[in-house]
C-alpha cells in the first residue's frame, strides 16, 4: 500500500484572516462551492472527510504557512484553527519567513 500526501504550500501568500485562509485552500484542496468556510466545516473536511474528493484521495494533508498575519502572536482564531489539525493525518506547519 502506498502512502499519499497532499501538500499545500501557502508560504508567501498574505493570510490575515480565516477568510483569507479559506480562499487560499479552495483550489489546492478542491473545496466545493458549498464549503462552510468555518472551523466545523474544515474539521469535517480533514477529520471526518467526505467534503473534498481531493483531500479524501490522500492519506495525509500538510498545510504550510508563514508566521505572519493570522499566524503571528497568539491570535485566538489561529489557535482554534491549529487545534483542528491532529498533527498526524493532517498537519499545519507554521514557518518563520526569511528576512
N, C-alpha and C positions, 0 to 999 in steps of 0.2 A: 504494500500500500504506500502510495506517495503522499507526502505532506505538501500542501499548497498554502502559500501565504499571500494575502492581499496587502501590499504596502502602499499607503497613501502618504506622500511626502508633501506637506503644506508649508515647509520652511521657505521663507522669503515672501510668503503671502501675508498681507496685513489681515489679522484676525483680532478685531477689537471687541466683538460681541458674540454671543451664541448664534445670532442670526448670520454673522459672517462665517462662523464655523459650519453651520448647516449649508450655506451657499457653497462653501469650498468642497463639501463632501458629495453634493448631488451627483456630479458626473463620475468621479472615480469610484464611488460606492454604488452607483446605479440606483439612487433613491427615487422612488416613484413620485409623481406629482402630488399624490395624496399623503406623502410623508408628513407626519405631525409637527416636525420642527420643534421638538421639546425633548426633555430628558427621558420621559417614559417611552416615547416613540423610538428614541435612539437605543434604549435598553431592549425594546422589542426587536430592533434590527440586529444588534450584535450579540445579544444573550439568547433570547427566545428563538430568533431567526424567523424566516417566513415573510419578511418585508422586502428584501432585496435579493434577487437572483444572483447578483454579483457577489455580495457578501456571503450568501449561502453556498456558493460554489467553491469557497476556500475554507480550509480548516482553521486558519487564524487571520486576524486583522491587526495590522500595526499602523498607527497614525503618528506621523512625526510633525511637530510644530515647533516654532521658535518661542523662547521665553520673552515674549513682548506682547503688548496689547492685552488681550484677555488673559494671557498666561503669565502676567507679571504680578509680583506681590502675592497676596493671599486672598484673591478675589473669591467670594463665596460661589459664584456661578462656575468658575473654573474648577474649584474643589468639588462641586457637585457633579460636574461633567467627568472629571477624573475618576470619581467614585463609581461611575457606571462601568468603566473598563475593569476587567477582572485581573489583568496583569499576566494572564496566560493565554487564553483563547483570543483575547482582544487586549491590545496594549496602546496606551497613549505615552509617547516619549517626547518630553519637552527638552529642547536643546538650547543651550546658551549660544546666541549668534556670535559669529566672529565680528570683531570691531574693525 
